[in-house]
Amino acid sequence: MTIGVVVGEANTQSAAVFLFQEARVGQYVILEYNEGILGLITSVITNSPLLDDKMSDEELIRDLMKKNYEIPTYKKAKVRLLRKLKDLTLPDMPPPPGTRVRLASDDELAKIFSDGDIRIGTLIGTNVEVKINVNAMARHLAILAETGAGKSNTVAVLSSRIAKKGGTVIIFDYHGEYYDSDIKDLNVIEPKINPLYLTSAELAALLEIKGNAYIQYRIIRRAFEEVLEEIEEKIKSGNLTFEKLDTQFLYLLEKKVEVVGSKEPKKDRVAEVLNKIEEFGDRYRDIITFAVGDITERIRRGMVNVVNLSLLNENEIDAVVSHYLRSILTARKEHKEGKGGLEFPVFVVIEEAHVLLSKNRSTLARKWAGKIAREGRKFGVGLIIVSQRPKGIDEDVLSQMTNKIILRMTEPTDKRYVREASDNLSEDLVESISSFNVGEALIVGNIVKIPTVVKIDKFEG
């Protein structure tokens, strides 16, 4: 049934449609020309030929209102032209004025939107399933929305269904929303770091030894390497337990720094390193332990692995996330090179990405998330970042997120930032997200065939 006709000027990207009946943002329509063009309603306006925005006769307006005249009104929609219905190629001809417009049928929509691996929801206003292409998530995904719009629900739905298909997810649970949820196939990982798996560079970064402090770095690198050798020998001989190691590690490190530093002419550098070790102990005492294995040994294949970060401070969170990201990427590289490593691909979910991957603050996590964003696809590490403040995320990381699920977002600077960081988002599509209800989202990228407006399924749990 015809719901409207094209009026005024149109091009191959958009057209204005005079509506004969109600329509809403997010509905898919067919423009009946060139064998059918699929379009998406991105805005709807109501106007009146009698009381348009050029009306300036106050007396007439008051008279009309006083006499309760029925004001004539009309509705117009802006329609984004998406694809030719026949072969899903881009439209190459604009619709002529008078082109009839109808709602797309469920059968027509199912051929386009239900051809995927994992169901994430239904097209708005229909019962048509929306399924996404999971392999395309290797090009990374950003889940963006204002507070309360449904980000956590989206993560829960997506993660649990990836695991159900046999995929592996690790969620860095910033606020403790997932670790005690009803997600099936849940594996909770304690946020601890074993010094045996730290690199010298990581330890130096945690000690806040700057890159240009060459003498301090040389001292800590040599001392740390010698301490690790000594510890490994004692563990093999059974002369040292993990419990004793936890209490003695920093003491052993300090003593070794003094020995190594005795050969340095600048003794003040040794004192600075010793001070930094003491500060390190104060900052990270709760997360450093020899009693856990490497993160790659604690991840369970085909499960939703959750690292509960809610009890840690920001420094500890940054340390845990950066170390785990480095270990996962390195292990996947080793596997690709035939050196063992992590045998299965992993999707990594970083909550509160504007904090951990801030463009205004240099964090350890940002460095490794950036490397995964650039290199992860080659080694089977997919990155999913989640945030309610896109404008606070490092531009290089956000621009690498080829796929985006964008729920309601009304803050203009956030919308502009998302638009500028995306190759496949038009201005009218970005503007349409302001009118979404909770749980409604725009999906763009390779995980769907065309821009998709979906009602995300509700996670029960």
Phi, psi and omega in degrees: 000134180291129177252354180176179178224153178289135177230154176070197181286147176217158175226192183280356178256324185207162179210152173265137183235125173281124187266136174267342181213174184296143174210160182225160177300136179100350178280146178262139183228162174246124173268120192274074170208161178051043180067015175102123178241128178279132179229165180233129177285119182254345174199152177226132178235152173245138180215175178220135176293340181269322182238062176276181186286358177263355180296128181228006180270093184298321183297319179295318181297315179298321180294318179298317182291323183294322184270004177054040175296147174280110184284124177292136180226164173213162179238142175230147178239148170261127183244127175274120178281124188257296186209158168290134183295330185291313186227007178061024172274165183290144177299139179243003177224138177284152178286134178287153176305140182093357177299128180287145181233131179228162174290140177290143179282159179299322180295318179297319183287323182297325179297333183265314192261346183259008182263078182206193185262321188229129176287135176241344179169205179232153174299139182304131177079008180222177172255014183285124179293140170252120178241138182256158178272109185292320181300328180291344177289350174298341176272013171078159188215137171247131174250113190234139179183162173284167182302133176086005184271347175122023181296311183297321177299318180298316179298317181297315179298311184296313183295314183295326181280331172296315180297322179298330178275359179099002178279164183242130181235141170234121182255126171273099192274089188297318185252008179070038183271338190249333192294335177242028180275181180267020175299128177285159180056048183263133176233114182270128181250127179289132184282075182236155177237128175268120182304335179299337183255004174283146169270162177300322180295320178296315179298318179299320179294319178292330176281354182062039171273116186290158184299332181267003178270072190297320182293314178300318181295318179298318180297310184291325180296312180294317180297316182295317180297320180290322177296316180298318178299316180296316181296315182298322178295317181292324178295316180298323181278353179078016181270000183213126178267163178299323181296317178293322180300318181302325181272336187258347188304307183294325177297314178299320180295317179298315180297319180292325176298319179297320180293310180297319183289342180296340180270354180272135179291330183263094185291336180295333178292323177297315179298322179295320179294319179298320177297319181293327177294318177299315179296322177302316179299320179292322185283320192241016183305324187281347184245353181264121178203148177270001188274000180240159176273181175295153182302325181293340176275343185259347176285132179258128181293140178071022181229165171267104180270127185239126175258110183280108182260002192294338182265001182261156174274176187297321179298316180294318179300314180300317181296313182296310184297315182296317180296317180294318179298316179298316182296317181295312181297316180298318181294324178289324175297317180299320179296318179297330181271004178075027182249029181088245177071203182271122191279346186231150178295157183221139167261126181253125181252120179250107175284158179051052184297333180291343176269308184283333182241041186294141175280346183259353184221129181280108179249157177294322181297323181298321180300312184282329174295322178297320178294320178294321179299324182275322190245344190302324183301323182291336187245007176079035173238108179266139182251129175239116178252143186232130183200150171257002179227074183304326183294345179269355183274143176307129186298321182296322179290310183298322182293340178277351180279088184299326181256145178219137168246111186245112176271194187303133179212122184245343183288118187303318183292326176296315180296319179296320181296317178297318180299315183290335181270005186233135178276336190248022180241119176273161184297320182292327176293318178297319181295329183294337185289345179295335185264005182289147170275172179302131178088353177268143187211155170257127178248127176228156179119189185285347180286347174229159182287322180218164177310131190233129176256117193229149167264108182297137176302149177274127177281123181269098181153000000 
